[in-house]
Amino acid sequence: MTKDQLLQCVLDLAERADELGERDVGCILFTLAGAIKSPDELSLLILSGVCNSFAQMELDRIEGSKELDN
């Protein structure tokens, strides 16, 4: 799969999410598409860092809620 094919897949998913009224998902996917399309790939690197931070915060939150359950 080429980068252009990947971009088209993300755009198709973003448009479908919008059609289904999933505005948050569409926004995330359109943002990803913009980062993929970025000519210098810096946007993709920055977005990747933001996603990594978000994932870590979510893992911490999940672990915190598991500790409260015990």
A tleap script that builds the chain and sets N, CA, C and O, in Angstrom:
source leaprc.protein.ff14SB
mol = sequence {
  NMET THR LYS ASP GLN LEU LEU GLN CYS VAL
  LEU ASP LEU ALA GLU ARG ALA ASP GLU LEU
  GLY GLU ARG ASP VAL GLY CYS ILE LEU PHE
  THR LEU ALA GLY ALA ILE LYS SER PRO ASP
  GLU LEU SER LEU LEU ILE LEU SER GLY VAL
  CYS ASN SER PHE ALA GLN MET GLU LEU ASP
  ARG ILE GLU GLY SER LYS GLU LEU ASP CASN
}
set mol.1.N position { 0.856 -1.178 0.000 }
set mol.1.CA position { 0.000 0.000 0.000 }
set mol.1.C position { 0.900 1.239 0.000 }
set mol.1.O position { 1.856 1.330 0.771 }
set mol.2.N position { 0.582 2.164 -0.857 }
set mol.2.CA position { 1.355 3.399 -0.918 }
set mol.2.C position { 0.784 4.433 0.053 }
set mol.2.O position { -0.316 4.274 0.583 }
set mol.3.N position { 1.554 5.481 0.268 }
set mol.3.CA position { 1.099 6.556 1.155 }
set mol.3.C position { -0.173 7.211 0.616 }
set mol.3.O position { -1.058 7.582 1.387 }
set mol.4.N position { -0.263 7.353 -0.696 }
set mol.4.CA position { -1.469 7.933 -1.301 }
set mol.4.C position { -2.684 7.040 -1.084 }
set mol.4.O position { -3.783 7.543 -0.847 }
set mol.5.N position { -2.505 5.727 -1.161 }
set mol.5.CA position { -3.605 4.801 -0.907 }
set mol.5.C position { -4.037 4.872 0.561 }
set mol.5.O position { -5.229 4.854 0.871 }
set mol.6.N position { -3.059 4.951 1.451 }
set mol.6.CA position { -3.359 5.074 2.877 }
set mol.6.C position { -4.134 6.360 3.142 }
set mol.6.O position { -5.117 6.354 3.883 }
set mol.7.N position { -3.697 7.451 2.541 }
set mol.7.CA position { -4.386 8.728 2.685 }
set mol.7.C position { -5.832 8.616 2.210 }
set mol.7.O position { -6.746 9.105 2.874 }
set mol.8.N position { -6.037 7.977 1.071 }
set mol.8.CA position { -7.400 7.824 0.551 }
set mol.8.C position { -8.264 6.994 1.488 }
set mol.8.O position { -9.442 7.299 1.673 }
set mol.9.N position { -7.703 5.957 2.076 }
set mol.9.CA position { -8.454 5.135 3.042 }
set mol.9.C position { -8.880 5.963 4.245 }
set mol.9.O position { -10.023 5.874 4.693 }
set mol.10.N position { -7.964 6.766 4.764 }
set mol.10.CA position { -8.271 7.607 5.925 }
set mol.10.C position { -9.340 8.633 5.564 }
set mol.10.O position { -10.262 8.870 6.345 }
set mol.11.N position { -9.224 9.237 4.398 }
set mol.11.CA position { -10.232 10.202 3.956 }
set mol.11.C position { -11.598 9.546 3.778 }
set mol.11.O position { -12.618 10.119 4.159 }
set mol.12.N position { -11.618 8.350 3.201 }
set mol.12.CA position { -12.884 7.625 3.041 }
set mol.12.C position { -13.525 7.341 4.399 }
set mol.12.O position { -14.732 7.513 4.570 }
set mol.13.N position { -12.713 6.905 5.361 }
set mol.13.CA position { -13.223 6.654 6.706 }
set mol.13.C position { -13.732 7.937 7.357 }
set mol.13.O position { -14.771 7.933 8.018 }
set mol.14.N position { -13.001 9.031 7.168 }
set mol.14.CA position { -13.406 10.319 7.744 }
set mol.14.C position { -14.750 10.765 7.173 }
set mol.14.O position { -15.627 11.213 7.910 }
set mol.15.N position { -14.902 10.642 5.875 }
set mol.15.CA position { -16.161 11.025 5.242 }
set mol.15.C position { -17.309 10.130 5.713 }
set mol.15.O position { -18.414 10.615 5.959 }
set mol.16.N position { -17.052 8.837 5.838 }
set mol.16.CA position { -18.084 7.910 6.308 }
set mol.16.C position { -18.475 8.229 7.753 }
set mol.16.O position { -19.656 8.194 8.097 }
set mol.17.N position { -17.496 8.538 8.589 }
set mol.17.CA position { -17.782 8.911 9.979 }
set mol.17.C position { -18.658 10.151 10.013 }
set mol.17.O position { -19.609 10.219 10.792 }
set mol.18.N position { -18.347 11.126 9.181 }
set mol.18.CA position { -19.160 12.343 9.100 }
set mol.18.C position { -20.591 12.021 8.677 }
set mol.18.O position { -21.546 12.542 9.252 }
set mol.19.N position { -20.734 11.163 7.673 }
set mol.19.CA position { -22.073 10.768 7.198 }
set mol.19.C position { -22.886 10.103 8.310 }
set mol.19.O position { -24.105 10.262 8.378 }
set mol.20.N position { -22.206 9.363 9.172 }
set mol.20.CA position { -22.873 8.650 10.265 }
set mol.20.C position { -23.091 9.530 11.492 }
set mol.20.O position { -23.610 9.074 12.511 }
set mol.21.N position { -22.691 10.788 11.382 }
set mol.21.CA position { -22.864 11.711 12.496 }
set mol.21.C position { -21.815 11.564 13.584 }
set mol.21.O position { -21.975 12.097 14.683 }
set mol.22.N position { -20.748 10.848 13.285 }
set mol.22.CA position { -19.647 10.668 14.244 }
set mol.22.C position { -18.637 11.798 14.017 }
set mol.22.O position { -17.559 11.586 13.462 }
set mol.23.N position { -19.010 12.991 14.456 }
set mol.23.CA position { -18.192 14.178 14.190 }
set mol.23.C position { -16.812 14.105 14.846 }
set mol.23.O position { -15.820 14.524 14.249 }
set mol.24.N position { -16.744 13.578 16.063 }
set mol.24.CA position { -15.448 13.489 16.745 }
set mol.24.C position { -14.499 12.562 16.000 }
set mol.24.O position { -13.325 12.881 15.809 }
set mol.25.N position { -15.017 11.410 15.581 }
set mol.25.CA position { -14.193 10.455 14.841 }
set mol.25.C position { -13.776 11.064 13.503 }
set mol.25.O position { -12.623 10.941 13.091 }
set mol.26.N position { -14.713 11.716 12.834 }
set mol.26.CA position { -14.391 12.372 11.565 }
set mol.26.C position { -13.307 13.424 11.726 }
set mol.26.O position { -12.392 13.512 10.907 }
set mol.27.N position { -13.410 14.212 12.770 }
set mol.27.CA position { -12.413 15.253 13.029 }
set mol.27.C position { -11.025 14.647 13.226 }
set mol.27.O position { -10.033 15.141 12.691 }
set mol.28.N position { -10.979 13.575 14.001 }
set mol.28.CA position { -9.694 12.906 14.252 }
set mol.28.C position { -9.113 12.367 12.942 }
set mol.28.O position { -7.922 12.522 12.669 }
set mol.29.N position { -9.965 11.738 12.141 }
set mol.29.CA position { -9.485 11.162 10.882 }
set mol.29.C position { -9.083 12.233 9.873 }
set mol.29.O position { -8.091 12.065 9.165 }
set mol.30.N position { -9.838 13.335 9.793 }
set mol.30.CA position { -9.447 14.419 8.892 }
set mol.30.C position { -8.124 15.044 9.342 }
set mol.30.O position { -7.312 15.447 8.509 }
set mol.31.N position { -7.907 15.126 10.653 }
set mol.31.CA position { -6.640 15.640 11.170 }
set mol.31.C position { -5.497 14.718 10.779 }
set mol.31.O position { -4.432 15.175 10.364 }
set mol.32.N position { -5.723 13.418 10.913 }
set mol.32.CA position { -4.715 12.439 10.491 }
set mol.32.C position { -4.425 12.565 9.006 }
set mol.32.O position { -3.266 12.523 8.592 }
set mol.33.N position { -5.469 12.719 8.203 }
set mol.33.CA position { -5.279 12.863 6.757 }
set mol.33.C position { -4.431 14.094 6.443 }
set mol.33.O position { -3.547 14.047 5.586 }
set mol.34.N position { -4.706 15.194 7.141 }
set mol.34.CA position { -3.908 16.403 6.924 }
set mol.34.C position { -2.450 16.184 7.292 }
set mol.34.O position { -1.553 16.676 6.607 }
set mol.35.N position { -2.210 15.448 8.370 }
set mol.35.CA position { -0.838 15.172 8.785 }
set mol.35.C position { -0.144 14.254 7.780 }
set mol.35.O position { 1.035 14.438 7.481 }
set mol.36.N position { -0.872 13.273 7.262 }
set mol.36.CA position { -0.294 12.380 6.253 }
set mol.36.C position { 0.077 13.164 5.005 }
set mol.36.O position { 1.113 12.909 4.390 }
set mol.37.N position { -0.769 14.119 4.632 }
set mol.37.CA position { -0.563 14.905 3.410 }
set mol.37.C position { 0.530 15.963 3.562 }
set mol.37.O position { 1.023 16.489 2.564 }
set mol.38.N position { 0.907 16.276 4.784 }
set mol.38.CA position { 1.913 17.304 5.040 }
set mol.38.C position { 3.191 17.023 4.250 }
set mol.38.O position { 3.720 15.913 4.302 }
set mol.39.N position { 3.689 18.022 3.520 }
set mol.39.CA position { 4.843 17.785 2.653 }
set mol.39.C position { 6.149 17.483 3.408 }
set mol.39.O position { 7.008 16.776 2.881 }
set mol.40.N position { 6.308 17.998 4.612 }
set mol.40.CA position { 7.575 17.790 5.312 }
set mol.40.C position { 7.516 16.715 6.386 }
set mol.40.O position { 8.519 16.454 7.050 }
set mol.41.N position { 6.373 16.094 6.566 }
set mol.41.CA position { 6.131 15.027 7.524 }
set mol.41.C position { 6.304 15.459 8.982 }
set mol.41.O position { 6.197 14.630 9.885 }
set mol.42.N position { 6.569 16.746 9.221 }
set mol.42.CA position { 6.684 17.232 10.591 }
set mol.42.C position { 5.342 17.148 11.301 }
set mol.42.O position { 5.287 16.810 12.484 }
set mol.43.N position { 4.261 17.450 10.594 }
set mol.43.CA position { 2.932 17.377 11.190 }
set mol.43.C position { 2.619 15.960 11.659 }
set mol.43.O position { 2.035 15.776 12.726 }
set mol.44.N position { 2.999 14.970 10.879 }
set mol.44.CA position { 2.756 13.574 11.245 }
set mol.44.C position { 3.575 13.199 12.475 }
set mol.44.O position { 3.092 12.478 13.349 }
set mol.45.N position { 4.791 13.678 12.544 }
set mol.45.CA position { 5.643 13.427 13.707 }
set mol.45.C position { 5.046 14.058 14.964 }
set mol.45.O position { 5.024 13.431 16.023 }
set mol.46.N position { 4.568 15.283 14.852 }
set mol.46.CA position { 3.953 15.974 15.993 }
set mol.46.C position { 2.669 15.261 16.402 }
set mol.46.O position { 2.447 15.024 17.589 }
set mol.47.N position { 1.819 14.916 15.434 }
set mol.47.CA position { 0.576 14.222 15.743 }
set mol.47.C position { 0.864 12.879 16.401 }
set mol.47.O position { 0.152 12.475 17.321 }
set mol.48.N position { 1.874 12.202 15.951 }
set mol.48.CA position { 2.260 10.933 16.554 }
set mol.48.C position { 2.634 11.123 18.021 }
set mol.48.O position { 2.261 10.311 18.868 }
set mol.49.N position { 3.365 12.183 18.321 }
set mol.49.CA position { 3.725 12.481 19.704 }
set mol.49.C position { 2.505 12.780 20.565 }
set mol.49.O position { 2.418 12.331 21.708 }
set mol.50.N position { 1.569 13.537 20.015 }
set mol.50.CA position { 0.331 13.851 20.738 }
set mol.50.C position { -0.457 12.564 21.000 }
set mol.50.O position { -0.973 12.364 22.100 }
set mol.51.N position { -0.549 11.703 20.004 }
set mol.51.CA position { -1.271 10.434 20.165 }
set mol.51.C position { -0.590 9.550 21.205 }
set mol.51.O position { -1.263 8.882 21.990 }
set mol.52.N position { 0.730 9.543 21.215 }
set mol.52.CA position { 1.459 8.765 22.205 }
set mol.52.C position { 1.165 9.276 23.616 }
set mol.52.O position { 0.947 8.485 24.533 }
set mol.53.N position { 1.159 10.585 23.786 }
set mol.53.CA position { 0.847 11.176 25.092 }
set mol.53.C position { -0.580 10.843 25.506 }
set mol.53.O position { -0.831 10.500 26.662 }
set mol.54.N position { -1.507 10.942 24.574 }
set mol.54.CA position { -2.899 10.609 24.866 }
set mol.54.C position { -3.026 9.147 25.289 }
set mol.54.O position { -3.710 8.832 26.263 }
set mol.55.N position { -2.366 8.263 24.554 }
set mol.55.CA position { -2.435 6.838 24.879 }
set mol.55.C position { -1.895 6.574 26.280 }
set mol.55.O position { -2.465 5.780 27.029 }
set mol.56.N position { -0.803 7.233 26.633 }
set mol.56.CA position { -0.236 7.042 27.963 }
set mol.56.C position { -1.184 7.554 29.046 }
set mol.56.O position { -1.343 6.910 30.083 }
set mol.57.N position { -1.815 8.704 28.814 }
set mol.57.CA position { -2.775 9.237 29.780 }
set mol.57.C position { -3.965 8.288 29.938 }
set mol.57.O position { -4.446 8.077 31.051 }
set mol.58.N position { -4.436 7.719 28.836 }
set mol.58.CA position { -5.551 6.780 28.904 }
set mol.58.C position { -5.162 5.517 29.662 }
set mol.58.O position { -5.946 5.009 30.465 }
set mol.59.N position { -3.959 5.008 29.414 }
set mol.59.CA position { -3.492 3.829 30.150 }
set mol.59.C position { -3.402 4.122 31.645 }
set mol.59.O position { -3.793 3.303 32.475 }
set mol.60.N position { -2.883 5.295 31.972 }
set mol.60.CA position { -2.795 5.691 33.382 }
set mol.60.C position { -4.184 5.797 34.004 }
set mol.60.O position { -4.393 5.384 35.145 }
set mol.61.N position { -5.125 6.349 33.253 }
set mol.61.CA position { -6.497 6.487 33.757 }
set mol.61.C position { -7.128 5.120 33.975 }
set mol.61.O position { -7.786 4.890 34.990 }
set mol.62.N position { -6.929 4.214 33.023 }
set mol.62.CA position { -7.480 2.865 33.144 }
set mol.62.C position { -6.857 2.144 34.335 }
set mol.62.O position { -7.561 1.510 35.120 }
set mol.63.N position { -5.554 2.243 34.465 }
set mol.63.CA position { -4.876 1.614 35.601 }
set mol.63.C position { -5.378 2.202 36.914 }
set mol.63.O position { -5.554 1.475 37.892 }
set mol.64.N position { -5.608 3.506 36.944 }
set mol.64.CA position { -6.119 4.159 38.149 }
set mol.64.C position { -7.500 3.663 38.512 }
set mol.64.O position { -7.797 3.459 39.690 }
set mol.65.N position { -8.348 3.464 37.518 }
set mol.65.CA position { -9.701 2.985 37.798 }
set mol.65.C position { -9.686 1.523 38.231 }
set mol.65.O position { -10.533 1.101 39.018 }
set mol.66.N position { -8.730 0.748 37.723 }
set mol.66.CA position { -8.604 -0.655 38.150 }
set mol.66.C position { -8.200 -0.726 39.617 }
set mol.66.O position { -8.677 -1.583 40.361 }
set mol.67.N position { -7.312 0.186 40.029 }
set mol.67.CA position { -6.867 0.211 41.415 }
set mol.67.C position { -8.021 0.578 42.352 }
set mol.67.O position { -8.105 0.063 43.467 }
set mol.68.N position { -8.903 1.463 41.901 }
set mol.68.CA position { -10.055 1.849 42.713 }
set mol.68.C position { -11.038 0.691 42.864 }
set mol.68.O position { -11.713 0.578 43.887 }
set mol.69.N position { -11.119 -0.170 41.846 }
set mol.69.CA position { -12.025 -1.313 41.883 }
set mol.69.C position { -11.544 -2.396 42.849 }
set mol.69.O position { -12.340 -3.185 43.359 }
set mol.70.N position { -10.251 -2.424 43.089 }
set mol.70.CA position { -9.695 -3.465 43.973 }
set mol.70.C position { -9.729 -3.058 45.401 }
set mol.70.O position { -9.301 -3.816 46.271 }
savepdb mol mol.pdb
quit
